[in-house]
Amino acid sequence: MTFSIVGRSDTGDAWGVAVASKFLAVGSAVPAGAAGAGALATQAMANLSYRGAGLALLAQGRPAEQVVAALTEADAERAHRQLGVVDARGGSAGYTGASCFPWAGHRVGAGYACQGNILTGPQVLEAVERTWLDGAGLALPHRLLAALQAGDAAGGDRRGRQSAALLVLRAGAGYGGLSDVEMDLRVDDHPDPCAELGRLVDLHDLYFGTPEEASLLELEGELADEVRERLARLGYATLQDWAGVENYEMRMVTGRIDPLVLGKLREATS
């Protein structure tokens, strides 16, 4: 009922899962991960206990193949399960039970595992894998998203579309640097969930992205006067106050302004 990709970043410091399905709120069931340990996707007749048990094994430093073997061998219903795992070192492994609804299968390689069931055909995972491999150098969230959208374009779930999700873990990459959840976005019920997930990723980049150092503009002279005048028209005394209300606080840099934030300020006062 699902296709997904589990992957590790090229830099080896982030892990994530992207998933889509004709299933309500697939992000609440399939993906799991932990920074420094690895990530996994449990699907088909998903065994949600694989998430906690699998992450515990990964945290012990167990390789992906051992994690898959341990989880499936202990499961009497393993013929109905599907599982993909990527470990801390980028090792990967997959499992597709013999009773999973066709088309079903998985493909694995260094740093990734992609898997799917009830698909329109093997071309779905071929597209996911090819796009992942072609995306070397992309930031992990965008690489996972591109691979997922490629699978969707290749036919995806043969029953149709309903939900999609993206989970990315990196140490200290969460809001304010106080968690390891870099991204946790879910489209629970939508006619075009992979496209909608892409829109949410763009919004995440807008609100929580870090501005390029070289792009920052000095808040001085005419630019400083313009910013003060526009803020005054909106009823704010400082840029920080306005940015906090509009959720741009992660893009604030003392004495300078992100061109993206400046553009949003100009839009708000045009």
C-alpha positions as CSV (number, residue, x, y, z in Angstrom):
1,M,0.0,0.0,0.0
2,T,3.1,2.2,0.0
3,F,6.3,3.2,-1.5
4,S,9.2,4.8,0.4
5,I,12.9,5.6,0.4
6,V,15.2,5.6,3.5
7,G,18.4,7.4,3.0
8,R,21.6,8.8,4.6
9,S,23.1,12.1,3.6
10,D,26.4,12.2,1.6
11,T,28.0,13.9,4.6
12,G,27.0,11.0,6.9
13,D,25.3,13.1,9.5
14,A,21.6,12.9,8.6
15,W,19.1,10.2,8.0
16,G,15.6,10.3,6.6
17,V,12.5,8.7,5.2
18,A,10.1,9.8,2.4
19,V,6.9,7.9,1.9
20,A,3.7,8.1,-0.1
21,S,0.6,5.9,-0.1
22,K,-3.1,5.4,-0.7
23,F,-3.5,5.3,3.0
24,L,-4.6,7.9,5.6
25,A,-1.7,9.7,7.4
26,V,1.0,7.3,6.2
27,G,3.6,9.5,8.0
28,S,2.1,8.4,11.4
29,A,2.9,4.7,10.7
30,V,5.8,4.1,8.3
31,P,8.9,6.2,9.1
32,A,11.2,6.2,12.1
33,G,14.8,7.4,12.6
34,A,17.3,8.7,15.1
35,A,20.3,11.0,14.5
36,G,23.5,9.1,14.8
37,A,21.8,5.7,14.6
38,G,19.9,5.4,11.3
39,A,16.4,5.2,9.9
40,L,13.8,2.7,8.7
41,A,10.4,2.3,7.0
42,T,7.9,-0.4,8.0
43,Q,5.1,-1.0,5.5
44,A,2.7,-3.4,3.7
45,M,0.9,-4.8,6.8
46,A,3.1,-2.5,8.8
47,N,4.4,-3.7,12.1
48,L,4.7,-0.5,14.1
49,S,6.8,-2.3,16.8
50,Y,9.6,-2.4,14.2
51,R,10.1,1.3,14.7
52,G,11.1,1.2,18.4
53,A,12.8,-2.2,18.3
54,G,14.6,-1.3,15.1
55,L,15.9,2.0,16.4
56,A,17.1,0.3,19.6
57,L,19.1,-2.1,17.5
58,L,20.5,0.6,15.3
59,A,21.5,2.6,18.4
60,Q,23.5,-0.4,19.5
61,G,25.5,-0.1,16.3
62,R,23.9,-3.1,14.7
63,P,24.2,-3.1,10.8
64,A,21.1,-2.8,8.7
65,E,21.2,-6.5,7.6
66,Q,21.2,-7.7,11.2
67,V,18.4,-5.3,12.1
68,V,16.2,-6.6,9.3
69,A,16.9,-10.2,10.1
70,A,16.2,-9.7,13.9
71,L,12.9,-7.9,13.3
72,T,11.5,-10.2,10.6
73,E,12.7,-13.5,12.1
74,A,10.9,-12.8,15.3
75,D,7.6,-11.9,13.5
76,A,5.1,-14.7,12.8
77,E,3.4,-12.4,10.2
78,R,6.6,-11.5,8.4
79,A,5.3,-12.8,5.0
80,H,3.0,-9.7,5.1
81,R,5.6,-7.2,6.1
82,Q,8.0,-4.9,4.2
83,L,10.9,-3.2,5.7
84,G,13.8,-0.9,4.6
85,V,16.7,0.1,6.9
86,V,19.8,2.3,6.6
87,D,22.2,2.2,9.5
88,A,24.6,4.8,11.0
89,R,27.4,3.9,8.5
90,G,25.2,4.0,5.5
91,G,24.7,0.2,5.3
92,S,21.3,-0.8,3.9
93,A,19.0,-3.8,3.8
94,G,15.4,-4.5,2.8
95,Y,12.8,-7.2,3.1
96,T,9.6,-7.9,1.2
97,G,7.4,-10.7,2.5
98,A,6.2,-13.3,0.1
99,S,2.5,-12.4,0.8
100,C,2.8,-8.7,0.1
101,F,0.3,-7.5,-2.5
102,P,1.9,-7.1,-6.0
103,W,3.6,-5.4,-7.4
104,A,6.0,-5.5,-4.4
105,G,9.7,-5.4,-4.1
106,H,12.8,-3.4,-2.8
107,R,16.1,-2.1,-4.0
108,V,19.1,-1.2,-1.8
109,G,22.5,0.3,-2.2
110,A,25.1,2.3,-0.3
111,G,23.2,4.8,1.8
112,Y,19.7,4.0,0.7
113,A,16.8,1.5,0.7
114,C,13.7,1.9,-1.4
115,Q,10.6,-0.4,-1.2
116,G,7.0,-0.6,-2.3
117,N,3.9,-2.7,-2.5
118,I,0.6,-2.5,-4.4
119,L,2.5,-0.5,-7.0
120,T,1.8,0.0,-10.7
121,G,5.0,-1.9,-11.4
122,P,8.7,-2.2,-10.9
123,Q,9.3,1.1,-12.8
124,V,8.2,2.9,-9.6
125,L,11.2,1.8,-7.6
126,E,13.4,2.1,-10.6
127,A,12.5,5.8,-10.8
128,V,12.9,6.3,-7.1
129,E,16.4,4.7,-7.1
130,R,17.6,6.4,-10.3
131,T,16.5,9.8,-9.0
132,W,18.2,9.2,-5.6
133,L,21.4,8.3,-7.3
134,D,21.2,11.2,-9.7
135,G,20.6,13.6,-6.7
136,A,24.1,13.2,-5.1
137,G,25.1,16.5,-3.6
138,L,21.5,17.7,-2.8
139,A,20.5,18.4,0.7
140,L,19.0,15.2,2.2
141,P,15.4,16.5,2.4
142,H,15.4,17.6,-1.2
143,R,17.0,14.4,-2.4
144,L,14.5,12.2,-0.6
145,L,11.6,14.4,-1.9
146,A,12.8,14.3,-5.5
147,A,13.1,10.5,-5.3
148,L,9.6,10.2,-3.9
149,Q,8.1,12.5,-6.5
150,A,9.8,10.5,-9.3
151,G,8.2,7.3,-8.0
152,D,4.8,9.1,-7.9
153,A,5.3,10.3,-11.5
154,A,6.2,6.7,-12.6
155,G,2.9,5.4,-11.3
156,G,3.2,5.1,-7.6
157,D,0.5,3.2,-5.6
158,R,-1.8,1.5,-8.1
159,R,-4.8,2.3,-6.0
160,G,-4.2,6.1,-6.2
161,R,-2.9,8.8,-4.0
162,Q,-3.8,10.0,-0.5
163,S,-0.9,10.9,1.8
164,A,2.8,11.5,2.0
165,A,5.4,12.4,4.6
166,L,9.1,13.3,5.0
167,L,11.1,12.8,8.2
168,V,14.8,13.9,8.5
169,L,17.0,13.6,11.5
170,R,20.3,15.5,12.2
171,A,21.9,16.2,15.5
172,G,20.9,19.7,16.7
173,A,19.1,20.5,13.5
174,G,15.7,21.1,15.0
175,Y,14.0,24.4,15.8
176,G,16.4,26.5,17.9
177,G,18.9,23.8,17.8
178,L,17.1,22.0,20.7
179,S,16.1,18.8,18.9
180,D,17.4,16.4,16.2
181,V,14.3,16.6,14.1
182,E,15.4,18.7,11.1
183,M,12.1,18.1,9.2
184,D,8.9,16.2,10.0
185,L,6.3,17.1,7.4
186,R,3.1,15.2,6.7
187,V,0.3,15.4,4.2
188,D,-2.4,13.2,5.7
189,D,-5.2,13.4,3.1
190,H,-4.8,15.2,-0.2
191,P,-5.6,14.5,-3.9
192,D,-1.9,15.2,-4.9
193,P,0.1,14.5,-1.7
194,C,3.6,14.4,-3.2
195,A,3.2,17.8,-4.8
196,E,1.7,19.2,-1.6
197,L,4.6,17.7,0.4
198,G,6.9,19.7,-2.0
199,R,5.0,22.9,-1.2
200,L,5.5,22.2,2.6
201,V,9.2,21.6,2.1
202,D,9.5,25.0,0.3
203,L,7.7,26.6,3.3
204,H,10.0,24.8,5.7
205,D,13.0,26.2,3.8
206,L,11.5,29.7,4.0
207,Y,10.8,29.7,7.7
208,F,13.6,27.6,9.1
209,G,16.3,27.8,6.5
210,T,19.7,29.5,7.2
211,P,20.6,32.5,5.0
212,E,23.7,32.3,2.9
213,E,26.4,34.4,4.5
214,A,27.5,36.0,1.3
215,S,23.9,37.1,0.5
216,L,23.3,39.1,3.7
217,L,22.9,42.8,3.3
218,E,24.2,45.4,5.7
219,L,21.5,47.2,7.5
220,E,22.9,50.7,7.1
221,G,22.2,53.9,5.1
222,E,19.3,54.0,2.7
223,L,18.5,50.3,3.3
224,A,18.2,50.8,7.0
225,D,16.0,53.8,6.5
226,E,13.8,51.8,4.2
227,V,13.4,48.9,6.6
228,R,12.6,51.3,9.5
229,E,10.0,53.1,7.4
230,R,8.3,49.8,6.3
231,L,8.3,48.4,9.8
232,A,6.7,51.6,11.1
233,R,3.9,51.3,8.5
234,L,3.2,47.8,9.9
235,G,3.3,49.1,13.5
236,Y,6.6,47.5,14.5
237,A,9.6,49.2,16.2
238,T,12.2,46.6,15.3
239,L,12.8,44.0,12.6
240,Q,13.1,41.3,15.2
241,D,9.6,42.0,16.5
242,W,8.1,41.8,13.0
243,A,10.1,38.7,12.1
244,G,9.0,36.9,15.3
245,V,5.3,37.5,14.4
246,E,5.8,36.4,10.8
247,N,7.9,33.3,11.8
248,Y,11.2,34.5,10.2
249,E,13.1,34.5,13.4
250,M,15.5,31.7,12.3
251,R,16.7,34.0,9.5
252,M,17.6,37.0,11.7
253,V,21.2,38.1,11.7
254,T,22.3,41.1,13.9
255,G,23.1,44.1,11.8
256,R,22.3,42.5,8.5
257,I,19.2,41.3,6.7
258,D,18.5,38.2,4.6
259,P,17.4,39.3,1.1
260,L,14.5,36.8,1.4
261,V,13.2,38.5,4.6
262,L,13.6,41.9,2.9
263,G,11.6,40.7,0.0
264,K,8.8,39.5,2.4
265,L,8.9,42.8,4.2
266,R,8.5,44.7,0.9
267,E,5.6,42.4,-0.1
268,A,3.9,43.1,3.2
269,T,4.1,46.9,2.6
270,S,3.7,47.1,-1.2
